[in-house]
Amino acid sequence: MRINKIRIKTNTKNYSILVGRNLLNKIDKILSDSNITFKKCLIVADKNIPYAFKKTLFKKLKSKKIFKIELISSEKNKNYQSIEKIHKVLFEKRFNRSDCVISFGGGIIGDIVGFASSTFKRGIKFINIPTTLLSQVDSSIGGKTGINNKFGKNLVGSFYQPDLVVSDINILSSLPEREIICGYAEILKSSIIDSYKNFLYLDKNLEKILKLKSPFIERSILKACNLKKIVVEKDVDEKDFRKVLNLGHTFAHAYESTLGFSQKLNHGEAVILGIKSAAEFSYKNKMLSKEKLNIIINHINRIGMKIKINSFFKKKDTNMILNFMKSDKKNNSDRINLILIKNFGKIKIDFQANPLVLKRYIFNNL
């Protein structure tokens, strides 16, 4: 089976994203071909990954001195305690910067491990093996790392590029349908940012993509990764253009935070709700046409999840949602910065929303 390679070049590090099937069984050769060497590695794995996949990874790295940590993947574990747990092993086992930390899990594990790697002796080798669709198309690419605190999501973190990303599509077959939908949220977001042509491909092949059918899932993953490559290379540190990737996320992060990162609403589901909210708010602000709004909403309705925010919140939650939006790291004034949609392939990254207008929108939808 062919291995698809995407090469990302940044001002701090160049690295490859490899996408294909059965890559875990080739990980030793992949590392050799990528000229990545180390004597010791710490593998931080999601506790819920089926043991067969972990066994394969451990077996293929048997020539290395391996240490292992398992973490429960939850937003509530995305905290300083998890960072300290990783650092404790690295210091006690006398790791140095030429050794390696491997993230083996979804976006939460990747964010934690990436941040721990960036802060250990100011940077240790970091390999990301994303095991969810969401992490394969989004969080494993571009170097964003971080943890949550009581003020909101991902407010403590760093930009730290991995040395390699290895996305094995076979692992996705172990995921429940809800997790596939979660990852599809970022594929949908990428298509809206990219082009109407890309969106129409998703719209035509939605059911096949959600069932992980070839070649539809491979094409969708690669399209999303290539879009992120283009954006990241233009704006590594999210000074301006990279904000386009936050389409739907200002709403989404506020929804997640308001629910206390509850399992009632996972990140991808929140992003789908956030895209819907951003599309509706774009229409209300005379940016997006009614026709294009309906196209987006009709597609979301076909995905197969609750798509109304009043399924999760009551009107009394309005102020809390708004307060979390005010804490969003993209804001730099008393207004709330939103990424809105003018058309497919045309995104406005610097819309400054009046909090009172935004509050009215949220309240009226609850």
Secondary structure, 3 states (H helix, E strand, C coil): CCCEEEEEECCCCEEEEEEECCCHHHHHHHHHHCCCCCCEEEEEEECCCCHHHHHHHHHHCCCCEEEEEEECCCHHHCCHHHHHHHHHHHHHCCCCCCCEEEEEECHHHHHHHHHHHHHHHHCCEEEEEECCHHHHHHHCCCCEEEEEECCEEEEEEEECCCCEEEEEHHHHHHCCHHHHHHHHHHHHHHHHHHCHHHHHHHHHHHHHHHCCCCCHHHHHHHHHHHHHHHHHHHCCCCCCHHHHHHCCHHHHHHHHHHCCCCCCCCHHHHHHHHHHHHHHHHHHCCCCCHHHHHHHHHHHHHHCCCCCHHHCCCHHHHHHHHHHHHCCCCCCCCCEEEEEEEECCEEEEEEEECHHHHHHHHHHCC
